[in-house]
Amino acid sequence: MMDYESMLNELYEKLPEKVLKKERFEPPEFISFVQGSQTIIRNFVDVAETLRRDPKHLFKYITRELATAGTIENKRLVLQGRFREEVLNKKLMDYIKEYVLCRECQRPDTSIVEIEGIKYIRCEACGARAPVRPL
């Protein structure tokens, strides 16, 4: 029979490397500018890829939160209306908190999965699963 220390050591050896790393997550930020009556986010697709989310999902969230229309053109998001970069980055942080970070361990190593018609955020680091608000 194994003692507690041996079992604990064996468990730690089997853990994925992501769980043991302690790097700090630096959330990306939008780089935007206003052109006439439109706001253009230059790095929109890059931010979505950094977060490991479908750009369409992030697009839907941003346009709903800002109550505006928009289109994705050549890795950029073109929004109808004038929005300050601080407002856009605040909405991005809200998105990250709701759809990217694990609710248990606060790590960004997550994916959105659908089980029986309900969308969940599933953590690849700790295995937690939590329902998310549909868009």
A tleap script that builds the chain and sets N, CA, C and O, in Angstrom:
source leaprc.protein.ff14SB
mol = sequence {
  NMET MET ASP TYR GLU SER MET LEU ASN GLU
  LEU TYR GLU LYS LEU PRO GLU LYS VAL LEU
  LYS LYS GLU ARG PHE GLU PRO PRO GLU PHE
  ILE SER PHE VAL GLN GLY SER GLN THR ILE
  ILE ARG ASN PHE VAL ASP VAL ALA GLU THR
  LEU ARG ARG ASP PRO LYS HIE LEU PHE LYS
  TYR ILE THR ARG GLU LEU ALA THR ALA GLY
  THR ILE GLU ASN LYS ARG LEU VAL LEU GLN
  GLY ARG PHE ARG GLU GLU VAL LEU ASN LYS
  LYS LEU MET ASP TYR ILE LYS GLU TYR VAL
  LEU CYS ARG GLU CYS GLN ARG PRO ASP THR
  SER ILE VAL GLU ILE GLU GLY ILE LYS TYR
  ILE ARG CYS GLU ALA CYS GLY ALA ARG ALA
  PRO VAL ARG PRO CLEU
}
set mol.1.N position { 0.847 -1.188 0.000 }
set mol.1.CA position { 0.000 0.000 0.000 }
set mol.1.C position { 0.886 1.242 0.000 }
set mol.1.O position { 1.882 1.306 0.720 }
set mol.2.N position { 0.512 2.227 -0.816 }
set mol.2.CA position { 1.289 3.463 -0.927 }
set mol.2.C position { 0.928 4.414 0.197 }
set mol.2.O position { -0.223 4.480 0.630 }
set mol.3.N position { 1.935 5.156 0.668 }
set mol.3.CA position { 1.638 6.174 1.674 }
set mol.3.C position { 1.149 7.445 0.973 }
set mol.3.O position { 1.227 7.573 -0.248 }
set mol.4.N position { 0.654 8.361 1.769 }
set mol.4.CA position { 0.054 9.596 1.244 }
set mol.4.C position { 1.031 10.376 0.376 }
set mol.4.O position { 0.661 10.834 -0.704 }
set mol.5.N position { 2.261 10.533 0.824 }
set mol.5.CA position { 3.265 11.305 0.070 }
set mol.5.C position { 3.519 10.688 -1.300 }
set mol.5.O position { 3.625 11.414 -2.289 }
set mol.6.N position { 3.616 9.382 -1.376 }
set mol.6.CA position { 3.860 8.707 -2.655 }
set mol.6.C position { 2.698 8.904 -3.608 }
set mol.6.O position { 2.894 9.150 -4.798 }
set mol.7.N position { 1.473 8.795 -3.075 }
set mol.7.CA position { 0.293 8.998 -3.916 }
set mol.7.C position { 0.232 10.434 -4.422 }
set mol.7.O position { -0.113 10.676 -5.579 }
set mol.8.N position { 0.568 11.385 -3.554 }
set mol.8.CA position { 0.551 12.790 -3.934 }
set mol.8.C position { 1.593 13.069 -5.014 }
set mol.8.O position { 1.307 13.764 -5.989 }
set mol.9.N position { 2.788 12.535 -4.847 }
set mol.9.CA position { 3.840 12.717 -5.853 }
set mol.9.C position { 3.430 12.115 -7.190 }
set mol.9.O position { 3.678 12.712 -8.238 }
set mol.10.N position { 2.810 10.947 -7.166 }
set mol.10.CA position { 2.358 10.302 -8.393 }
set mol.10.C position { 1.288 11.142 -9.086 }
set mol.10.O position { 1.275 11.253 -10.312 }
set mol.11.N position { 0.401 11.727 -8.303 }
set mol.11.CA position { -0.639 12.593 -8.853 }
set mol.11.C position { -0.028 13.823 -9.523 }
set mol.11.O position { -0.423 14.181 -10.633 }
set mol.12.N position { 0.934 14.471 -8.859 }
set mol.12.CA position { 1.573 15.655 -9.445 }
set mol.12.C position { 2.298 15.323 -10.738 }
set mol.12.O position { 2.338 16.148 -11.651 }
set mol.13.N position { 2.866 14.139 -10.834 }
set mol.13.CA position { 3.556 13.739 -12.062 }
set mol.13.C position { 2.587 13.574 -13.222 }
set mol.13.O position { 2.970 13.767 -14.376 }
set mol.14.N position { 1.344 13.222 -12.937 }
set mol.14.CA position { 0.342 12.993 -13.977 }
set mol.14.C position { -0.382 14.266 -14.399 }
set mol.14.O position { -1.093 14.263 -15.404 }
set mol.15.N position { -0.214 15.353 -13.649 }
set mol.15.CA position { -0.893 16.607 -13.981 }
set mol.15.C position { -0.352 17.186 -15.281 }
set mol.15.O position { 0.843 17.079 -15.553 }
set mol.16.N position { -1.223 17.801 -16.095 }
set mol.16.CA position { -0.729 18.462 -17.305 }
set mol.16.C position { 0.199 19.622 -16.937 }
set mol.16.O position { 0.060 20.237 -15.880 }
set mol.17.N position { 1.142 19.903 -17.827 }
set mol.17.CA position { 2.125 20.954 -17.568 }
set mol.17.C position { 1.479 22.321 -17.371 }
set mol.17.O position { 1.990 23.148 -16.617 }
set mol.18.N position { 0.339 22.563 -18.058 }
set mol.18.CA position { -0.349 23.850 -17.956 }
set mol.18.C position { -0.732 24.177 -16.514 }
set mol.18.O position { -0.708 25.339 -16.110 }
set mol.19.N position { -1.082 23.161 -15.750 }
set mol.19.CA position { -1.542 23.378 -14.378 }
set mol.19.C position { -0.390 23.843 -13.492 }
set mol.19.O position { -0.589 24.639 -12.574 }
set mol.20.N position { 0.789 23.355 -13.763 }
set mol.20.CA position { 1.932 23.648 -12.904 }
set mol.20.C position { 2.591 24.986 -13.219 }
set mol.20.O position { 3.282 25.545 -12.368 }
set mol.21.N position { 2.390 25.508 -14.428 }
set mol.21.CA position { 2.986 26.790 -14.796 }
set mol.21.C position { 2.298 27.918 -14.046 }
set mol.21.O position { 1.094 27.864 -13.793 }
set mol.22.N position { 3.060 28.932 -13.696 }
set mol.22.CA position { 2.510 30.058 -12.937 }
set mol.22.C position { 2.688 31.393 -13.652 }
set mol.22.O position { 2.760 32.433 -12.997 }
set mol.23.N position { 2.760 31.385 -14.996 }
set mol.23.CA position { 2.928 32.657 -15.694 }
set mol.23.C position { 1.666 33.499 -15.575 }
set mol.23.O position { 0.558 32.981 -15.434 }
set mol.24.N position { 1.861 34.779 -15.635 }
set mol.24.CA position { 0.742 35.716 -15.499 }
set mol.24.C position { 0.133 35.959 -16.873 }
set mol.24.O position { 0.848 36.191 -17.848 }
set mol.25.N position { -1.190 35.904 -16.940 }
set mol.25.CA position { -1.908 36.140 -18.193 }
set mol.25.C position { -1.994 37.637 -18.433 }
set mol.25.O position { -2.538 38.375 -17.611 }
set mol.26.N position { -1.457 38.080 -19.559 }
set mol.26.CA position { -1.545 39.476 -19.960 }
set mol.26.C position { -2.634 39.590 -21.016 }
set mol.26.O position { -2.427 39.186 -22.160 }
set mol.27.N position { -3.787 40.133 -20.651 }
set mol.27.CA position { -4.856 40.224 -21.650 }
set mol.27.C position { -4.469 41.169 -22.783 }
set mol.27.O position { -3.869 42.217 -22.548 }
set mol.28.N position { -4.818 40.791 -24.019 }
set mol.28.CA position { -4.520 41.679 -25.156 }
set mol.28.C position { -5.413 42.912 -25.108 }
set mol.28.O position { -6.428 42.930 -24.412 }
set mol.29.N position { -5.028 43.932 -25.850 }
set mol.29.CA position { -5.833 45.147 -25.935 }
set mol.29.C position { -6.076 45.478 -27.399 }
set mol.29.O position { -5.256 45.184 -28.269 }
set mol.30.N position { -7.227 46.098 -27.647 }
set mol.30.CA position { -7.541 46.552 -28.995 }
set mol.30.C position { -6.708 47.786 -29.326 }
set mol.30.O position { -6.435 48.619 -28.462 }
set mol.31.N position { -6.313 47.886 -30.587 }
set mol.31.CA position { -5.677 49.090 -31.118 }
set mol.31.C position { -6.680 49.645 -32.127 }
set mol.31.O position { -6.973 49.008 -33.139 }
set mol.32.N position { -7.200 50.834 -31.843 }
set mol.32.CA position { -8.277 51.352 -32.687 }
set mol.32.C position { -8.051 52.816 -33.047 }
set mol.32.O position { -7.226 53.509 -32.452 }
set mol.33.N position { -8.811 53.259 -34.040 }
set mol.33.CA position { -8.828 54.668 -34.408 }
set mol.33.C position { -10.192 54.996 -34.994 }
set mol.33.O position { -10.904 54.119 -35.483 }
set mol.34.N position { -10.539 56.271 -34.937 }
set mol.34.CA position { -11.817 56.739 -35.476 }
set mol.34.C position { -11.554 57.349 -36.840 }
set mol.34.O position { -10.633 58.147 -37.014 }
set mol.35.N position { -12.379 56.959 -37.809 }
set mol.35.CA position { -12.268 57.491 -39.167 }
set mol.35.C position { -13.666 57.919 -39.584 }
set mol.35.O position { -14.514 57.087 -39.905 }
set mol.36.N position { -13.891 59.203 -39.577 }
set mol.36.CA position { -15.227 59.722 -39.891 }
set mol.36.C position { -16.214 59.308 -38.819 }
set mol.36.O position { -16.038 59.627 -37.643 }
set mol.37.N position { -17.257 58.593 -39.229 }
set mol.37.CA position { -18.260 58.141 -38.261 }
set mol.37.C position { -18.082 56.659 -37.931 }
set mol.37.O position { -18.996 56.022 -37.406 }
set mol.38.N position { -16.909 56.115 -38.239 }
set mol.38.CA position { -16.634 54.705 -37.959 }
set mol.38.C position { -15.450 54.562 -37.025 }
set mol.38.O position { -14.557 55.408 -36.988 }
set mol.39.N position { -15.461 53.466 -36.265 }
set mol.39.CA position { -14.322 53.113 -35.428 }
set mol.39.C position { -13.733 51.827 -35.990 }
set mol.39.O position { -14.456 50.866 -36.253 }
set mol.40.N position { -12.424 51.815 -36.172 }
set mol.40.CA position { -11.753 50.660 -36.752 }
set mol.40.C position { -10.802 50.070 -35.718 }
set mol.40.O position { -9.924 50.758 -35.196 }
set mol.41.N position { -10.990 48.784 -35.430 }
set mol.41.CA position { -10.084 48.057 -34.535 }
set mol.41.C position { -9.120 47.305 -35.438 }
set mol.41.O position { -9.500 46.349 -36.114 }
set mol.42.N position { -7.864 47.751 -35.443 }
set mol.42.CA position { -6.869 47.216 -36.383 }
set mol.42.C position { -6.478 45.772 -36.102 }
set mol.42.O position { -6.225 45.011 -37.036 }
set mol.43.N position { -6.423 45.382 -34.827 }
set mol.43.CA position { -5.912 44.063 -34.460 }
set mol.43.C position { -7.012 43.116 -33.976 }
set mol.43.O position { -6.753 42.263 -33.127 }
set mol.44.N position { -8.214 43.249 -34.490 }
set mol.44.CA position { -9.362 42.495 -33.985 }
set mol.44.C position { -9.162 40.977 -34.085 }
set mol.44.O position { -9.311 40.269 -33.089 }
set mol.45.N position { -8.828 40.479 -35.267 }
set mol.45.CA position { -8.670 39.031 -35.452 }
set mol.45.C position { -7.484 38.512 -34.645 }
set mol.45.O position { -7.543 37.406 -34.107 }
set mol.46.N position { -6.417 39.288 -34.555 }
set mol.46.CA position { -5.259 38.875 -33.756 }
set mol.46.C position { -5.629 38.722 -32.288 }
set mol.46.O position { -5.184 37.778 -31.635 }
set mol.47.N position { -6.435 39.635 -31.760 }
set mol.47.CA position { -6.880 39.550 -30.366 }
set mol.47.C position { -7.728 38.299 -30.170 }
set mol.47.O position { -7.545 37.580 -29.188 }
set mol.48.N position { -8.648 38.030 -31.085 }
set mol.48.CA position { -9.496 36.836 -30.986 }
set mol.48.C position { -8.642 35.570 -31.007 }
set mol.48.O position { -8.896 34.640 -30.242 }
set mol.49.N position { -7.642 35.530 -31.870 }
set mol.49.CA position { -6.767 34.358 -31.947 }
set mol.49.C position { -5.935 34.204 -30.686 }
set mol.49.O position { -5.707 33.081 -30.236 }
set mol.50.N position { -5.475 35.306 -30.105 }
set mol.50.CA position { -4.722 35.253 -28.849 }
set mol.50.C position { -5.584 34.656 -27.739 }
set mol.50.O position { -5.093 33.897 -26.903 }
set mol.51.N position { -6.863 35.001 -27.735 }
set mol.51.CA position { -7.798 34.491 -26.730 }
set mol.51.C position { -8.300 33.088 -27.062 }
set mol.51.O position { -9.018 32.477 -26.270 }
set mol.52.N position { -7.920 32.579 -28.236 }
set mol.52.CA position { -8.364 31.267 -28.712 }
set mol.52.C position { -9.886 31.203 -28.829 }
set mol.52.O position { -10.515 30.228 -28.418 }
set mol.53.N position { -10.457 32.250 -29.392 }
set mol.53.CA position { -11.895 32.317 -29.622 }
set mol.53.C position { -12.153 32.634 -31.093 }
set mol.53.O position { -11.341 33.275 -31.760 }
set mol.54.N position { -13.292 32.174 -31.575 }
set mol.54.CA position { -13.706 32.455 -32.948 }
set mol.54.C position { -13.951 33.959 -33.065 }
set mol.54.O position { -14.695 34.519 -32.261 }
set mol.55.N position { -13.338 34.626 -34.053 }
set mol.55.CA position { -13.570 36.069 -34.215 }
set mol.55.C position { -15.055 36.417 -34.330 }
set mol.55.O position { -15.471 37.491 -33.896 }
set mol.56.N position { -15.861 35.516 -34.912 }
set mol.56.CA position { -17.302 35.776 -35.041 }
set mol.56.C position { -17.972 35.866 -33.675 }
set mol.56.O position { -18.895 36.657 -33.482 }
set mol.57.N position { -17.505 35.050 -32.725 }
set mol.57.CA position { -18.083 35.066 -31.365 }
set mol.57.C position { -17.763 36.397 -30.684 }
set mol.57.O position { -18.642 37.028 -30.098 }
set mol.58.N position { -16.498 36.819 -30.766 }
set mol.58.CA position { -16.092 38.097 -30.174 }
set mol.58.C position { -16.802 39.254 -30.889 }
set mol.58.O position { -17.221 40.216 -30.245 }
set mol.59.N position { -16.936 39.162 -32.213 }
set mol.59.CA position { -17.636 40.178 -33.003 }
set mol.59.C position { -19.080 40.343 -32.523 }
set mol.59.O position { -19.558 41.461 -32.329 }
set mol.60.N position { -19.756 39.222 -32.339 }
set mol.60.CA position { -21.158 39.256 -31.899 }
set mol.60.C position { -21.270 39.914 -30.528 }
set mol.60.O position { -22.178 40.709 -30.284 }
set mol.61.N position { -20.336 39.575 -29.632 }
set mol.61.CA position { -20.366 40.149 -28.285 }
set mol.61.C position { -20.145 41.670 -28.338 }
set mol.61.O position { -20.906 42.432 -27.740 }
set mol.62.N position { -19.115 42.099 -29.046 }
set mol.62.CA position { -18.769 43.522 -29.097 }
set mol.62.C position { -19.907 44.334 -29.720 }
set mol.62.O position { -20.280 45.380 -29.189 }
set mol.63.N position { -20.456 43.865 -30.833 }
set mol.63.CA position { -21.518 44.639 -31.489 }
set mol.63.C position { -22.783 44.693 -30.634 }
set mol.63.O position { -23.478 45.709 -30.625 }
set mol.64.N position { -23.085 43.621 -29.923 }
set mol.64.CA position { -24.263 43.645 -29.033 }
set mol.64.C position { -24.046 44.577 -27.847 }
set mol.64.O position { -24.937 45.346 -27.486 }
set mol.65.N position { -22.875 44.509 -27.247 }
set mol.65.CA position { -22.581 45.343 -26.080 }
set mol.65.C position { -22.566 46.824 -26.430 }
set mol.65.O position { -22.975 47.662 -25.626 }
set mol.66.N position { -22.096 47.145 -27.629 }
set mol.66.CA position { -22.033 48.546 -28.046 }
set mol.66.C position { -23.291 48.985 -28.788 }
set mol.66.O position { -23.422 50.154 -29.150 }
set mol.67.N position { -24.218 48.052 -29.017 }
set mol.67.CA position { -25.474 48.333 -29.723 }
set mol.67.C position { -25.227 49.028 -31.053 }
set mol.67.O position { -25.791 50.082 -31.344 }
set mol.68.N position { -24.362 48.403 -31.854 }
set mol.68.CA position { -24.022 48.978 -33.152 }
set mol.68.C position { -23.832 47.863 -34.172 }
set mol.68.O position { -23.817 46.682 -33.826 }
set mol.69.N position { -23.688 48.252 -35.423 }
set mol.69.CA position { -23.410 47.301 -36.495 }
set mol.69.C position { -21.923 47.344 -36.815 }
set mol.69.O position { -21.227 48.300 -36.472 }
set mol.70.N position { -21.451 46.305 -37.470 }
set mol.70.CA position { -20.047 46.271 -37.835 }
set mol.70.C position { -19.770 45.163 -38.823 }
set mol.70.O position { -20.627 44.320 -39.089 }
set mol.71.N position { -18.556 45.169 -39.370 }
set mol.71.CA position { -18.113 44.119 -40.287 }
set mol.71.C position { -16.650 43.821 -40.021 }
set mol.71.O position { -15.891 44.681 -39.573 }
set mol.72.N position { -16.269 42.578 -40.309 }
set mol.72.CA position { -14.862 42.193 -40.210 }
set mol.72.C position { -14.285 42.270 -41.616 }
set mol.72.O position { -14.777 41.618 -42.537 }
set mol.73.N position { -13.233 43.077 -41.772 }
set mol.73.CA position { -12.582 43.266 -43.072 }
set mol.73.C position { -11.068 43.170 -42.887 }
set mol.73.O position { -10.471 43.987 -42.186 }
set mol.74.N position { -10.453 42.172 -43.515 }
set mol.74.CA position { -8.990 42.029 -43.483 }
set mol.74.C position { -8.414 42.098 -42.064 }
set mol.74.O position { -7.538 42.920 -41.797 }
set mol.75.N position { -8.883 41.267 -41.178 }
set mol.75.CA position { -8.400 41.185 -39.795 }
set mol.75.C position { -8.749 42.406 -38.950 }
set mol.75.O position { -8.317 42.509 -37.802 }
set mol.76.N position { -9.533 43.337 -39.514 }
set mol.76.CA position { -9.947 44.525 -38.774 }
set mol.76.C position { -11.448 44.463 -38.539 }
set mol.76.O position { -12.183 43.826 -39.293 }
set mol.77.N position { -11.885 45.125 -37.493 }
set mol.77.CA position { -13.315 45.255 -37.237 }
set mol.77.C position { -13.696 46.705 -37.484 }
set mol.77.O position { -13.110 47.618 -36.903 }
set mol.78.N position { -14.671 46.907 -38.341 }
set mol.78.CA position { -15.162 48.251 -38.640 }
set mol.78.C position { -16.524 48.391 -37.975 }
set mol.78.O position { -17.478 47.703 -38.339 }
set mol.79.N position { -16.607 49.291 -36.992 }
set mol.79.CA position { -17.846 49.529 -36.250 }
set mol.79.C position { -18.491 50.829 -36.706 }
set mol.79.O position { -17.801 51.809 -36.987 }
set mol.80.N position { -19.806 50.831 -36.776 }
set mol.80.CA position { -20.533 52.062 -37.081 }
set mol.80.C position { -20.628 52.871 -35.794 }
set mol.80.O position { -21.175 52.397 -34.798 }
set mol.81.N position { -20.110 54.063 -35.811 }
set mol.81.CA position { -20.128 54.916 -34.628 }
set mol.81.C position { -18.722 55.207 -34.135 }
set mol.81.O position { -17.754 54.558 -34.533 }
set mol.82.N position { -18.634 56.190 -33.266 }
set mol.82.CA position { -17.345 56.617 -32.720 }
set mol.82.C position { -17.220 56.103 -31.287 }
set mol.82.O position { -18.033 56.444 -30.428 }
set mol.83.N position { -16.200 55.280 -31.034 }
set mol.83.CA position { -15.988 54.696 -29.714 }
set mol.83.C position { -14.546 54.922 -29.285 }
set mol.83.O position { -13.614 54.715 -30.062 }
set mol.84.N position { -14.377 55.346 -28.044 }
set mol.84.CA position { -13.022 55.549 -27.508 }
set mol.84.C position { -12.376 54.196 -27.254 }
set mol.84.O position { -13.056 53.215 -26.951 }
set mol.85.N position { -11.064 54.156 -27.382 }
set mol.85.CA position { -10.318 52.915 -27.181 }
set mol.85.C position { -10.520 52.355 -25.773 }
set mol.85.O position { -10.556 51.138 -25.589 }
set mol.86.N position { -10.652 53.236 -24.780 }
set mol.86.CA position { -10.857 52.782 -23.400 }
set mol.86.C position { -12.174 52.013 -23.273 }
set mol.86.O position { -12.242 51.004 -22.571 }
set mol.87.N position { -13.215 52.493 -23.952 }
set mol.87.CA position { -14.528 51.826 -23.916 }
set mol.87.C position { -14.424 50.449 -24.571 }
set mol.87.O position { -14.952 49.467 -24.050 }
set mol.88.N position { -13.746 50.383 -25.708 }
set mol.88.CA position { -13.587 49.113 -26.415 }
set mol.88.C position { -12.815 48.109 -25.569 }
set mol.88.O position { -13.187 46.937 -25.501 }
set mol.89.N position { -11.739 48.563 -24.922 }
set mol.89.CA position { -10.935 47.659 -24.102 }
set mol.89.C position { -11.667 47.233 -22.827 }
set mol.89.O position { -11.426 46.140 -22.316 }
set mol.90.N position { -12.554 48.081 -22.312 }
set mol.90.CA position { -13.383 47.698 -21.162 }
set mol.90.C position { -14.327 46.564 -21.571 }
set mol.90.O position { -14.497 45.597 -20.828 }
set mol.91.N position { -14.940 46.684 -22.749 }
set mol.91.CA position { -15.821 45.625 -23.253 }
set mol.91.C position { -15.032 44.340 -23.500 }
set mol.91.O position { -15.530 43.243 -23.244 }
set mol.92.N position { -13.802 44.475 -23.998 }
set mol.92.CA position { -12.951 43.302 -24.210 }
set mol.92.C position { -12.654 42.616 -22.882 }
set mol.92.O position { -12.706 41.389 -22.799 }
set mol.93.N position { -12.345 43.385 -21.845 }
set mol.93.CA position { -12.087 42.789 -20.527 }
set mol.93.C position { -13.325 42.089 -19.984 }
set mol.93.O position { -13.213 41.028 -19.370 }
set mol.94.N position { -14.496 42.663 -20.198 }
set mol.94.CA position { -15.742 42.013 -19.780 }
set mol.94.C position { -15.914 40.679 -20.507 }
set mol.94.O position { -16.326 39.684 -19.910 }
set mol.95.N position { -15.596 40.671 -21.793 }
set mol.95.CA position { -15.674 39.432 -22.588 }
set mol.95.C position { -14.708 38.383 -22.032 }
set mol.95.O position { -15.072 37.219 -21.868 }
set mol.96.N position { -13.486 38.803 -21.747 }
set mol.96.CA position { -12.481 37.873 -21.224 }
set mol.96.C position { -12.951 37.269 -19.906 }
set mol.96.O position { -12.819 36.063 -19.694 }
set mol.97.N position { -13.497 38.094 -19.023 }
set mol.97.CA position { -13.977 37.586 -17.729 }
set mol.97.C position { -15.111 36.594 -17.900 }
set mol.97.O position { -15.186 35.605 -17.171 }
set mol.98.N position { -16.002 36.848 -18.863 }
set mol.98.CA position { -17.176 35.986 -19.020 }
set mol.98.C position { -16.931 34.761 -19.893 }
set mol.98.O position { -17.463 33.688 -19.609 }
set mol.99.N position { -16.127 34.903 -20.960 }
set mol.99.CA position { -16.002 33.831 -21.945 }
set mol.99.C position { -14.601 33.234 -22.101 }
set mol.99.O position { -14.424 32.324 -22.911 }
set mol.100.N position { -13.608 33.710 -21.360 }
set mol.100.CA position { -12.253 33.187 -21.545 }
set mol.100.C position { -11.670 32.638 -20.240 }
set mol.100.O position { -11.196 31.502 -20.217 }
set mol.101.N position { -11.694 33.407 -19.166 }
set mol.101.CA position { -11.059 32.972 -17.927 }
set mol.101.C position { -11.887 31.915 -17.197 }
set mol.101.O position { -13.111 32.012 -17.113 }
set mol.102.N position { -11.191 30.905 -16.673 }
set mol.102.CA position { -11.839 29.858 -15.886 }
set mol.102.C position { -12.390 30.468 -14.600 }
set mol.102.O position { -11.720 31.272 -13.952 }
set mol.103.N position { -13.593 30.088 -14.240 }
set mol.103.CA position { -14.218 30.640 -13.038 }
set mol.103.C position { -13.594 30.076 -11.764 }
set mol.103.O position { -13.720 30.671 -10.694 }
set mol.104.N position { -12.919 28.926 -11.876 }
set mol.104.CA position { -12.316 28.296 -10.698 }
set mol.104.C position { -10.866 28.737 -10.487 }
set mol.104.O position { -10.507 29.210 -9.408 }
set mol.105.N position { -10.034 28.580 -11.527 }
set mol.105.CA position { -8.596 28.841 -11.357 }
set mol.105.C position { -8.133 30.139 -12.019 }
set mol.105.O position { -6.963 30.503 -11.905 }
set mol.106.N position { -9.043 30.845 -12.713 }
set mol.106.CA position { -8.747 32.128 -13.361 }
set mol.106.C position { -7.686 32.045 -14.465 }
set mol.106.O position { -7.028 33.040 -14.769 }
set mol.107.N position { -7.523 30.870 -15.060 }
set mol.107.CA position { -6.562 30.715 -16.151 }
set mol.107.C position { -7.276 30.877 -17.494 }
set mol.107.O position { -8.476 30.621 -17.592 }
set mol.108.N position { -6.548 31.299 -18.527 }
set mol.108.CA position { -7.163 31.503 -19.836 }
set mol.108.C position { -7.196 30.243 -20.708 }
set mol.108.O position { -7.615 30.305 -21.864 }
set mol.109.N position { -6.762 29.112 -20.171 }
set mol.109.CA position { -6.668 27.872 -20.949 }
set mol.109.C position { -8.029 27.193 -21.031 }
set mol.109.O position { -8.226 26.113 -20.475 }
set mol.110.N position { -8.967 27.832 -21.728 }
set mol.110.CA position { -10.329 27.332 -21.787 }
set mol.110.C position { -10.808 27.216 -23.221 }
set mol.110.O position { -10.193 27.735 -24.152 }
set mol.111.N position { -11.914 26.525 -23.368 }
set mol.111.CA position { -12.595 26.462 -24.659 }
set mol.111.C position { -14.094 26.476 -24.383 }
set mol.111.O position { -14.542 26.141 -23.287 }
set mol.112.N position { -14.853 26.866 -25.390 }
set mol.112.CA position { -16.304 26.870 -25.261 }
set mol.112.C position { -16.820 25.607 -25.944 }
set mol.112.O position { -16.558 25.369 -27.123 }
set mol.113.N position { -17.560 24.801 -25.179 }
set mol.113.CA position { -18.111 23.555 -25.698 }
set mol.113.C position { -19.626 23.581 -25.534 }
set mol.113.O position { -20.159 24.271 -24.665 }
set mol.114.N position { -20.304 22.822 -26.378 }
set mol.114.CA position { -21.758 22.736 -26.283 }
set mol.114.C position { -22.130 21.309 -25.900 }
set mol.114.O position { -21.733 20.354 -26.567 }
set mol.115.N position { -22.892 21.174 -24.824 }
set mol.115.CA position { -23.341 19.872 -24.345 }
set mol.115.C position { -24.855 19.941 -24.187 }
set mol.115.O position { -25.372 20.736 -23.402 }
set mol.116.N position { -25.555 19.103 -24.937 }
set mol.116.CA position { -27.016 19.042 -24.900 }
set mol.116.C position { -27.659 20.419 -25.093 }
set mol.116.O position { -28.623 20.766 -24.411 }
set mol.117.N position { -27.113 21.195 -26.030 }
set mol.117.CA position { -27.685 22.490 -26.358 }
set mol.117.C position { -27.297 23.634 -25.435 }
set mol.117.O position { -27.727 24.768 -25.643 }
set mol.118.N position { -26.490 23.353 -24.417 }
set mol.118.CA position { -26.053 24.395 -23.478 }
set mol.118.C position { -24.557 24.620 -23.674 }
set mol.118.O position { -23.776 23.669 -23.714 }
set mol.119.N position { -24.163 25.900 -23.798 }
set mol.119.CA position { -22.733 26.223 -23.963 }
set mol.119.C position { -22.068 26.360 -22.598 }
set mol.119.O position { -22.600 26.971 -21.671 }
set mol.120.N position { -20.881 25.764 -22.518 }
set mol.120.CA position { -20.087 25.788 -21.293 }
set mol.120.C position { -18.691 26.296 -21.619 }
set mol.120.O position { -18.205 26.156 -22.741 }
set mol.121.N position { -18.063 26.885 -20.618 }
set mol.121.CA position { -16.642 27.191 -20.718 }
set mol.121.C position { -15.942 26.055 -19.966 }
set mol.121.O position { -16.222 25.809 -18.792 }
set mol.122.N position { -15.023 25.363 -20.663 }
set mol.122.CA position { -14.333 24.219 -20.072 }
set mol.122.C position { -12.854 24.555 -19.931 }
set mol.122.O position { -12.208 24.971 -20.893 }
set mol.123.N position { -12.331 24.372 -18.737 }
set mol.123.CA position { -10.923 24.680 -18.455 }
set mol.123.C position { -10.057 23.464 -18.763 }
set mol.123.O position { -10.325 22.361 -18.287 }
set mol.124.N position { -9.025 23.677 -19.558 }
set mol.124.CA position { -8.101 22.606 -19.894 }
set mol.124.C position { -7.052 22.415 -18.806 }
set mol.124.O position { -6.367 21.394 -18.774 }
set mol.125.N position { -6.926 23.395 -17.915 }
set mol.125.CA position { -5.933 23.307 -16.841 }
set mol.125.C position { -6.476 22.546 -15.632 }
set mol.125.O position { -5.840 21.610 -15.147 }
set mol.126.N position { -7.662 22.953 -15.142 }
set mol.126.CA position { -8.176 22.330 -13.917 }
set mol.126.C position { -9.369 21.408 -14.153 }
set mol.126.O position { -9.772 20.677 -13.248 }
set mol.127.N position { -9.942 21.433 -15.364 }
set mol.127.CA position { -11.059 20.549 -15.682 }
set mol.127.C position { -12.425 21.085 -15.307 }
set mol.127.O position { -13.426 20.404 -15.527 }
set mol.128.N position { -12.499 22.281 -14.751 }
set mol.128.CA position { -13.792 22.856 -14.345 }
set mol.128.C position { -14.648 23.156 -15.569 }
set mol.128.O position { -14.142 23.351 -16.675 }
set mol.129.N position { -15.953 23.187 -15.339 }
set mol.129.CA position { -16.894 23.498 -16.408 }
set mol.129.C position { -17.987 24.389 -15.833 }
set mol.129.O position { -18.517 24.112 -14.757 }
set mol.130.N position { -18.329 25.469 -16.557 }
set mol.130.CA position { -19.356 26.385 -16.084 }
set mol.130.C position { -20.182 26.856 -17.282 }
set mol.130.O position { -19.627 27.100 -18.353 }
set mol.131.N position { -21.499 26.986 -17.114 }
set mol.131.CA position { -22.329 27.464 -18.228 }
set mol.131.C position { -22.041 28.939 -18.529 }
set mol.131.O position { -21.710 29.720 -17.636 }
set mol.132.N position { -22.177 29.298 -19.811 }
set mol.132.CA position { -21.997 30.694 -20.209 }
set mol.132.C position { -23.274 31.192 -20.868 }
set mol.132.O position { -24.054 30.417 -21.423 }
set mol.133.N position { -23.465 32.483 -20.794 }
set mol.133.CA position { -24.629 33.137 -21.383 }
set mol.133.C position { -24.540 33.031 -22.902 }
set mol.133.O position { -23.512 33.380 -23.484 }
set mol.134.N position { -25.612 32.548 -23.561 }
set mol.134.CA position { -25.556 32.463 -25.030 }
set mol.134.C position { -25.603 33.854 -25.661 }
set mol.134.O position { -26.187 34.786 -25.108 }
set mol.135.N position { -24.980 33.970 -26.823 }
set mol.135.CA position { -24.996 35.250 -27.560 }
set mol.135.C position { -26.068 35.220 -28.613 }
set mol.135.O position { -26.246 36.197 -29.340 }
savepdb mol mol.pdb
quit
